[in-house]
Amino acid sequence: MNWLQNSTILAIGFLLSQLLIAAKTHHRLIEYFLLHSRSTTAGLLTGTLFLSYALSVFFSNTVVVLVMLPVVRKMLGVFPNPEKRKQLVALFYCALIFGANTGGMASMTGSPLNIAAVGFAEFQAFPGTERLTFFTWLLAGVPLSFLLMLAARWILLKNTPAGLEPRVLPAHLETGSVLPRKPLVFFAGNIALIVVLTAAQFLLSPPPVVSSLNPVDLAFILYLVLVLFFSFLYPRKVRTVRNTVVNVVFLLLFLAAFPLILASKTLEQIETRLRIPTQKTCALLDRVTLQMINAVWRKLFGESFDSLSIHNFNSHLSINRIILEIPWFGLLLMVCTALLLFLILSLGDNPATPERDGILFILFQDFSSRIASLAGNPTLLFSVIGISTIFATELLNNTTVLLLLSPAILAIEPVFPTEQLLLLLVITVSASGAYMSPIATPVNALAFGGLEKLSIKTVLRLGLFMNLVAALMISGSFILLSHVL
């Protein structure tokens, strides 16, 4: 039951990232790397590229960009004000998005697009999907993405102008001189366990033992329960039954209050972004929510909270802090965009003829079928699909391209058994390989919005080089996979 394992891996990966962020491990790791890297422009660009790549292999690449943006701005501050300031900012922007997008290709959890593609493949029951696990994705994704990262480094350094050397790094970075070994060992151990479990699923294909669940499924369920318990319920310091009960009540209260908190935070972010006055409504919702929580908490423990953002220092993670820090406005925009796309894709869709899709779906299905019939062999087919996807993503963003092209795959009559699955993966991976346009991927958009005064000309030029290299390497990799499978 791969969908269960993939969902569990996604949830565990999110919780692990929250645990490391709560311990400030990412800041300590970044500062350690910066202190021990060469204090040159080439060294700092390489450091930015490598860190954004390495973190994106295991964390969602959009989260990595948000974490790395303050670091990049800090690094830009160590340079004197050069004449080619815009070009310098563009180089660091490219290092950040090249690393994050490329790292997102390496693992199933590196990009939300990967999980969506796997879900679609399982829903359509494409042949070969049962062999698509976190482990097998790593086997193919890490070598491809690492080579692509090396190509990105070469492109960056070849386009770095001379005479842009930084000053000495700020003294405050000395706090990161000690490598955070314990959190890294904890994280590495969890990743190793996930790899072992998914490898067991791939190599052994164990039969079901309880209903439709096999031993690996049961192990993942137990693993998730233990991670949840450690994150939210297990007392961090004084391990007593009372403290465990405190954590349980804290978790349940804020989960029960989730709808009110969601409404309040969404309205608050709408006011910030759109200047629509919602302050009074937000204050009312927060006050009602706090009163409800305090009514229970005061009765049980004789205490009360001053605000909803109170940190539960008795547990490793505070559920309310996670809820409050989620960008709900961004998620609202994603939902609205998805609805708009659905309406656009439904143009010409007649409910009386459910077997016939809308105009755009038919257009892309015909286009895909024509390419498949003209290609005639995997080499040409994967090359054309890879290049088309990468450059289409520059205009439509990767989520739209995946939504449009995924159903079109169904119209292709497969020449070999796993062709439809490999085509879906070509589209998914290629959609993360769009490096030119700021709207191509969420990574590009976040990084573009977080850095000011960068040279668009430099971004487009370097992005074009990376697009061509990515198209060549991605299509080549899948041509090899088609022969292996």
C-alpha positions as CSV (number, residue, x, y, z in Angstrom):
1,M,0.0,0.0,0.0
2,N,2.4,2.7,-1.3
3,W,0.0,5.6,-0.8
4,L,0.0,4.9,3.0
5,Q,3.8,4.7,3.1
6,N,4.2,7.9,1.0
7,S,1.8,9.8,3.2
8,T,3.5,8.6,6.3
9,I,6.9,9.6,5.0
10,L,5.6,13.0,4.1
11,A,4.1,13.5,7.6
12,I,7.3,12.2,9.3
13,G,9.5,14.4,7.2
14,F,7.4,17.5,8.1
15,L,7.6,16.6,11.8
16,L,11.4,16.0,11.6
17,S,11.9,19.3,9.9
18,Q,9.8,21.1,12.6
19,L,11.9,19.4,15.3
20,L,15.2,20.5,13.7
21,I,13.9,24.0,13.2
22,A,12.7,24.2,16.8
23,A,16.2,23.3,17.9
24,K,17.7,26.0,15.5
25,T,19.7,23.2,13.9
26,H,19.4,24.7,10.4
27,H,20.8,28.0,11.5
28,R,23.7,26.4,13.3
29,L,24.4,24.1,10.3
30,I,24.4,27.0,7.8
31,E,26.6,29.2,10.0
32,Y,29.1,26.3,10.5
33,F,29.3,25.7,6.8
34,L,29.8,29.4,6.0
35,L,32.6,29.6,8.6
36,H,34.4,26.6,7.2
37,S,33.9,27.4,3.5
38,R,36.2,29.5,1.5
39,S,35.5,33.2,2.0
40,T,35.4,34.0,-1.7
41,T,32.6,34.7,-4.0
42,A,33.0,31.3,-5.6
43,G,33.1,29.7,-2.2
44,L,29.9,31.4,-0.9
45,L,28.1,30.7,-4.2
46,T,29.1,27.1,-3.9
47,G,28.0,27.0,-0.2
48,T,24.6,28.5,-1.1
49,L,24.1,26.0,-3.9
50,F,25.2,23.0,-1.9
51,L,23.2,23.8,1.2
52,S,20.0,24.6,-0.6
53,Y,20.5,21.3,-2.6
54,A,21.3,19.1,0.5
55,L,18.4,20.5,2.6
56,S,15.9,20.1,-0.3
57,V,16.7,16.4,-0.7
58,F,15.0,15.8,2.7
59,F,12.8,18.8,3.3
60,S,10.3,20.5,1.0
61,N,12.3,22.8,-1.3
62,T,9.8,25.7,-0.6
63,V,10.6,25.5,3.1
64,V,14.3,25.4,2.3
65,V,14.1,28.7,0.4
66,L,12.3,30.4,3.2
67,V,15.0,29.2,5.6
68,M,17.9,30.2,3.2
69,L,16.7,33.6,2.2
70,P,17.9,35.4,5.4
71,V,21.2,33.7,5.1
72,V,21.6,34.8,1.5
73,R,20.8,38.4,2.4
74,K,23.3,38.1,5.2
75,M,26.0,36.9,2.8
76,L,25.2,39.7,0.3
77,G,25.9,42.1,3.2
78,V,29.5,41.0,3.5
79,F,30.3,42.4,0.0
80,P,31.3,46.0,-0.5
81,N,28.9,47.9,-2.8
82,P,30.2,46.9,-6.2
83,E,29.3,48.4,-9.5
84,K,27.8,45.1,-10.6
85,R,25.5,44.7,-7.6
86,K,22.5,43.5,-9.6
87,Q,24.6,40.8,-11.2
88,L,25.9,39.6,-7.8
89,V,22.4,39.4,-6.3
90,A,21.3,37.5,-9.5
91,L,24.1,35.0,-9.0
92,F,23.1,34.3,-5.4
93,Y,19.4,34.0,-6.5
94,C,20.4,31.5,-9.1
95,A,22.6,29.5,-6.6
96,L,19.6,29.3,-4.3
97,I,17.0,28.3,-6.8
98,F,19.3,26.0,-8.8
99,G,20.1,24.1,-5.5
100,A,16.5,24.0,-4.2
101,N,14.9,22.9,-7.4
102,T,17.5,20.4,-8.2
103,G,17.5,19.0,-4.6
104,G,13.7,18.7,-4.9
105,M,14.2,16.2,-7.7
106,A,16.3,13.9,-5.6
107,S,13.7,12.4,-3.3
108,M,9.9,11.8,-3.2
109,T,9.5,14.4,-0.4
110,G,11.8,17.0,-1.9
111,S,8.9,18.7,-3.8
112,P,5.2,18.7,-3.3
113,L,4.9,18.0,-7.0
114,N,6.5,14.6,-6.6
115,I,4.0,13.4,-4.0
116,A,1.1,14.7,-6.3
117,A,2.5,12.7,-9.2
118,V,2.9,9.5,-7.2
119,G,-0.7,9.9,-6.0
120,F,-1.9,10.3,-9.6
121,A,0.1,7.2,-10.7
122,E,-1.3,5.1,-8.0
123,F,-4.9,6.3,-8.7
124,Q,-4.5,5.4,-12.3
125,A,-2.7,2.1,-11.5
126,F,0.0,2.7,-14.0
127,P,2.1,-0.4,-14.4
128,G,5.3,-0.2,-12.3
129,T,3.9,2.1,-9.7
130,E,4.2,-0.6,-7.0
131,R,8.0,-0.3,-7.5
132,L,8.0,3.5,-6.9
133,T,9.0,4.1,-3.3
134,F,11.1,6.6,-1.4
135,F,14.0,4.2,-1.7
136,T,13.8,3.7,-5.5
137,W,13.3,7.4,-6.1
138,L,16.5,8.1,-4.2
139,L,18.3,5.5,-6.2
140,A,17.5,7.3,-9.5
141,G,17.1,10.8,-8.2
142,V,20.3,11.4,-6.2
143,P,22.8,10.6,-9.0
144,L,20.8,12.6,-11.5
145,S,20.3,15.6,-9.3
146,F,23.9,15.6,-8.0
147,L,25.3,15.7,-11.5
148,L,22.9,18.5,-12.3
149,M,24.1,20.4,-9.2
150,L,27.7,20.1,-10.4
151,A,26.6,21.4,-13.8
152,A,24.9,24.3,-12.0
153,R,28.1,25.1,-10.0
154,W,30.1,25.2,-13.2
155,I,27.6,27.5,-14.9
156,L,27.6,29.9,-11.8
157,L,31.4,30.0,-11.5
158,K,31.9,30.5,-15.2
159,N,29.6,33.6,-15.1
160,T,31.0,35.1,-11.9
161,P,32.8,38.4,-12.7
162,A,36.3,39.0,-11.3
163,G,36.8,41.6,-8.6
164,L,33.8,40.8,-6.5
165,E,35.5,39.5,-3.4
166,P,33.7,39.7,0.0
167,R,34.9,41.3,3.2
168,V,35.5,39.1,6.3
169,L,32.3,37.3,7.4
170,P,30.5,38.9,10.4
171,A,31.9,38.0,13.9
172,H,28.5,36.8,15.1
173,L,28.8,33.8,12.8
174,E,31.4,32.4,15.2
175,T,28.4,31.0,17.2
176,G,28.0,28.4,14.5
177,S,31.6,27.1,14.7
178,V,30.4,23.9,16.5
179,L,28.7,21.3,14.3
180,P,25.3,20.3,15.8
181,R,26.1,16.6,15.9
182,K,23.3,15.3,18.0
183,P,20.4,16.7,16.0
184,L,22.1,15.7,12.8
185,V,22.6,12.1,14.1
186,F,19.0,12.0,15.1
187,F,17.9,13.2,11.7
188,A,20.3,10.9,9.8
189,G,19.0,7.9,11.8
190,N,15.4,8.7,10.9
191,I,16.3,9.1,7.2
192,A,18.2,5.8,7.3
193,L,15.2,4.1,8.9
194,I,12.9,5.4,6.2
195,V,15.3,4.2,3.5
196,V,15.6,0.7,5.1
197,L,11.8,0.3,5.3
198,T,11.2,1.5,1.8
199,A,14.0,-0.8,0.6
200,A,12.4,-3.7,2.3
201,Q,9.1,-2.9,0.5
202,F,10.9,-2.7,-2.8
203,L,13.2,-5.8,-2.4
204,L,10.9,-8.1,-0.5
205,S,7.3,-7.1,-1.5
206,P,5.9,-8.6,1.6
207,P,2.3,-10.0,1.5
208,P,-0.5,-8.5,3.6
209,V,-0.8,-9.8,7.2
210,V,-3.6,-7.6,8.5
211,S,-6.4,-6.8,6.1
212,S,-4.5,-5.2,3.1
213,L,-1.6,-4.0,5.3
214,N,1.8,-5.8,5.0
215,P,4.5,-5.7,7.7
216,V,6.2,-2.6,6.2
217,D,2.8,-0.8,6.2
218,L,2.4,-1.7,9.9
219,A,6.0,-0.6,10.7
220,F,5.3,2.8,9.1
221,I,2.1,3.3,11.1
222,L,4.0,2.4,14.3
223,Y,6.8,4.7,13.3
224,L,4.4,7.6,12.7
225,V,2.7,7.0,16.0
226,L,6.1,7.1,17.8
227,V,7.2,10.3,16.1
228,L,3.9,12.0,16.9
229,F,4.2,10.8,20.5
230,F,7.8,12.1,20.8
231,S,7.0,15.4,19.1
232,F,3.8,16.4,21.0
233,L,3.2,14.2,24.0
234,Y,6.6,13.0,25.4
235,P,7.7,15.4,28.2
236,R,10.9,17.2,27.2
237,K,12.4,17.6,30.6
238,V,10.6,16.3,33.7
239,R,9.1,12.9,32.5
240,T,6.1,12.4,34.7
241,V,2.5,11.1,34.1
242,R,1.2,14.6,34.9
243,N,3.4,16.3,32.3
244,T,2.3,13.8,29.7
245,V,-1.3,14.5,30.5
246,V,-0.6,18.3,30.2
247,N,0.8,17.7,26.8
248,V,-2.2,15.6,25.7
249,V,-4.7,18.2,26.9
250,F,-2.6,21.0,25.2
251,L,-2.6,19.1,21.9
252,L,-6.3,18.3,22.0
253,L,-7.4,21.8,23.0
254,F,-5.6,23.5,20.1
255,L,-6.7,20.8,17.6
256,A,-10.3,21.5,18.7
257,A,-9.7,25.2,18.3
258,F,-8.1,24.8,14.9
259,P,-11.1,26.0,12.8
260,L,-11.3,29.3,14.7
261,I,-7.5,29.8,14.6
262,L,-7.5,29.0,10.9
263,A,-10.2,31.6,10.2
264,S,-8.4,34.2,12.3
265,K,-5.0,33.7,10.7
266,T,-6.4,33.6,7.2
267,L,-8.2,36.9,7.7
268,E,-5.2,38.5,9.4
269,Q,-3.0,37.5,6.4
270,I,-5.6,38.8,4.0
271,E,-5.5,42.2,5.7
272,T,-1.7,42.2,5.5
273,R,-1.6,41.3,1.8
274,L,-4.8,42.9,0.4
275,R,-5.3,45.7,2.8
276,I,-8.9,44.5,3.6
277,P,-9.8,45.6,7.1
278,T,-10.4,42.4,9.2
279,Q,-8.7,43.4,12.5
280,K,-11.8,43.5,14.6
281,T,-13.0,40.1,13.4
282,C,-9.6,38.6,14.0
283,A,-9.5,40.1,17.5
284,L,-13.0,38.7,18.3
285,L,-12.1,35.2,17.0
286,D,-8.8,35.2,19.0
287,R,-10.6,36.4,22.1
288,V,-13.3,33.7,21.9
289,T,-10.8,31.0,21.1
290,L,-8.5,32.0,24.1
291,Q,-11.5,32.1,26.4
292,M,-12.6,28.6,25.4
293,I,-9.2,27.2,25.8
294,N,-8.6,28.9,29.2
295,A,-12.0,27.7,30.5
296,V,-10.8,24.1,30.2
297,W,-7.1,24.7,31.1
298,R,-7.9,26.7,34.2
299,K,-10.3,24.1,35.5
300,L,-7.8,21.3,35.0
301,F,-4.5,22.9,35.9
302,G,-5.4,26.2,37.7
303,E,-3.6,28.3,35.1
304,S,-4.5,30.4,32.0
305,F,-2.8,31.4,28.8
306,D,-2.1,35.1,27.9
307,S,-2.2,34.5,24.2
308,L,-2.7,31.8,21.5
309,S,1.0,31.9,20.6
310,I,2.1,30.5,24.0
311,H,4.9,28.0,23.7
312,N,4.5,24.6,25.4
313,F,8.0,24.2,26.8
314,N,6.9,20.9,28.3
315,S,6.9,19.2,24.8
316,H,9.3,19.2,21.9
317,L,6.8,20.8,19.5
318,S,3.9,23.1,20.2
319,I,1.0,22.3,17.9
320,N,-0.3,25.9,18.2
321,R,3.0,27.4,17.0
322,I,2.9,25.2,13.9
323,I,-0.7,26.1,13.2
324,L,0.0,29.9,13.6
325,E,3.1,29.8,11.4
326,I,1.6,28.1,8.4
327,P,1.1,30.6,5.5
328,W,-2.6,30.2,5.3
329,F,-3.0,33.1,2.8
330,G,-0.6,31.2,0.5
331,L,-2.6,28.1,0.8
332,L,-5.8,30.0,0.2
333,L,-4.3,31.4,-3.0
334,M,-3.3,27.8,-4.0
335,V,-6.9,26.6,-3.5
336,C,-8.3,29.6,-5.5
337,T,-5.7,29.0,-8.2
338,A,-6.7,25.3,-8.3
339,L,-10.4,26.2,-8.6
340,L,-9.6,28.7,-11.4
341,L,-7.5,26.1,-13.2
342,F,-10.3,23.6,-12.8
343,L,-12.8,26.0,-14.3
344,I,-10.4,26.8,-17.2
345,L,-9.7,23.1,-17.9
346,S,-13.4,22.4,-17.8
347,L,-14.1,24.8,-20.7
348,G,-16.3,22.9,-23.2
349,D,-16.8,20.0,-20.9
350,N,-20.4,18.8,-21.3
351,P,-21.8,16.9,-18.3
352,A,-24.0,14.9,-20.6
353,T,-20.9,13.4,-22.2
354,P,-18.7,12.4,-19.2
355,E,-16.4,10.4,-21.5
356,R,-15.3,13.6,-23.3
357,D,-13.1,16.1,-21.5
358,G,-12.9,19.9,-21.9
359,I,-11.3,21.7,-24.8
360,L,-7.8,22.2,-23.1
361,F,-7.6,18.6,-22.0
362,I,-8.5,17.4,-25.5
363,L,-5.9,19.8,-26.9
364,F,-3.1,18.5,-24.7
365,Q,-4.2,14.9,-25.2
366,D,-4.1,15.3,-29.0
367,F,-0.7,17.0,-28.7
368,S,0.7,14.2,-26.5
369,S,-0.7,11.5,-28.7
370,R,0.8,13.2,-31.8
371,I,4.2,13.5,-30.1
372,A,4.0,9.8,-29.1
373,S,3.1,8.7,-32.6
374,L,5.8,10.8,-34.2
375,A,8.5,9.9,-31.7
376,G,8.2,6.2,-32.2
377,N,11.0,5.4,-29.7
378,P,11.7,6.4,-26.1
379,T,14.8,8.4,-26.9
380,L,12.9,11.0,-29.0
381,L,9.7,10.8,-26.9
382,F,11.4,11.5,-23.6
383,S,13.6,14.2,-25.1
384,V,10.6,16.1,-26.6
385,I,8.5,15.7,-23.5
386,G,11.3,16.8,-21.2
387,I,12.2,19.9,-23.2
388,S,8.5,20.8,-23.8
389,T,7.7,20.5,-20.1
390,I,10.7,22.6,-18.9
391,F,9.9,25.5,-21.3
392,A,6.1,25.3,-20.8
393,T,6.7,25.5,-17.1
394,E,8.4,28.9,-17.6
395,L,5.1,30.3,-18.7
396,L,2.5,28.4,-16.8
397,N,4.3,27.3,-13.6
398,N,4.9,23.7,-12.8
399,T,1.7,22.8,-11.0
400,T,-0.4,24.0,-14.0
401,V,1.8,22.0,-16.4
402,L,1.5,18.8,-14.3
403,L,-2.3,19.3,-14.1
404,L,-2.5,19.7,-17.9
405,L,-0.2,17.0,-19.0
406,S,-0.9,14.3,-16.5
407,P,-4.4,13.4,-17.9
408,A,-2.9,13.7,-21.4
409,I,-0.7,10.7,-20.6
410,L,-3.8,8.6,-20.4
411,A,-4.5,9.2,-24.1
412,I,-1.1,7.6,-25.0
413,E,-1.1,4.0,-26.0
414,P,2.0,2.6,-24.3
415,V,4.6,0.9,-26.4
416,F,6.3,-0.7,-23.4
417,P,4.6,-1.6,-20.0
418,T,6.0,1.3,-17.9
419,E,5.9,4.0,-20.5
420,Q,3.0,5.9,-18.9
421,L,4.6,5.9,-15.5
422,L,8.0,7.1,-16.9
423,L,6.3,9.8,-18.9
424,L,4.6,11.1,-15.8
425,L,7.9,11.1,-13.9
426,V,9.6,12.9,-16.9
427,I,7.0,15.6,-16.7
428,T,7.2,15.8,-12.9
429,V,11.0,16.0,-12.7
430,S,11.2,18.3,-15.7
431,A,8.6,20.7,-14.2
432,S,11.1,21.2,-11.3
433,G,13.9,21.8,-13.8
434,A,12.6,25.2,-14.9
435,Y,15.2,27.8,-13.8
436,M,14.4,30.9,-15.9
437,S,11.1,32.4,-15.0
438,P,10.3,33.7,-11.5
439,I,6.8,32.1,-11.8
440,A,8.0,28.7,-13.0
441,T,8.1,27.1,-9.6
442,P,7.2,28.2,-6.0
443,V,10.9,28.1,-5.2
444,N,11.6,30.7,-7.9
445,A,8.7,32.9,-6.8
446,L,9.7,32.9,-3.2
447,A,13.4,33.6,-3.9
448,F,12.5,36.3,-6.4
449,G,10.2,38.0,-3.9
450,G,12.8,37.8,-1.2
451,L,15.8,39.4,-3.0
452,E,15.8,42.9,-4.3
453,K,17.5,44.6,-7.2
454,L,18.7,41.6,-9.2
455,S,19.7,41.5,-12.9
456,I,16.9,39.9,-14.8
457,K,19.2,39.5,-17.8
458,T,21.6,37.4,-15.7
459,V,18.8,35.3,-14.3
460,L,17.4,34.6,-17.7
461,R,20.7,33.8,-19.3
462,L,21.9,31.4,-16.6
463,G,18.4,29.9,-16.3
464,L,18.4,29.2,-20.0
465,F,21.7,27.3,-19.7
466,M,20.4,25.3,-16.8
467,N,17.2,24.6,-18.6
468,L,19.1,23.1,-21.6
469,V,21.4,21.1,-19.3
470,A,18.5,19.8,-17.3
471,A,16.5,18.8,-20.4
472,L,19.5,16.9,-21.7
473,M,20.3,15.1,-18.4
474,I,16.7,14.4,-17.4
475,S,15.7,12.9,-20.8
476,G,18.9,10.9,-20.9
477,S,18.3,9.5,-17.5
478,F,14.8,8.4,-18.3
479,I,15.9,6.9,-21.6
480,L,18.3,4.7,-19.6
481,L,15.5,3.8,-17.1
482,S,13.2,2.8,-20.0
483,H,15.8,0.3,-21.1
484,V,16.4,-1.0,-17.6
485,L,12.7,-1.4,-16.8
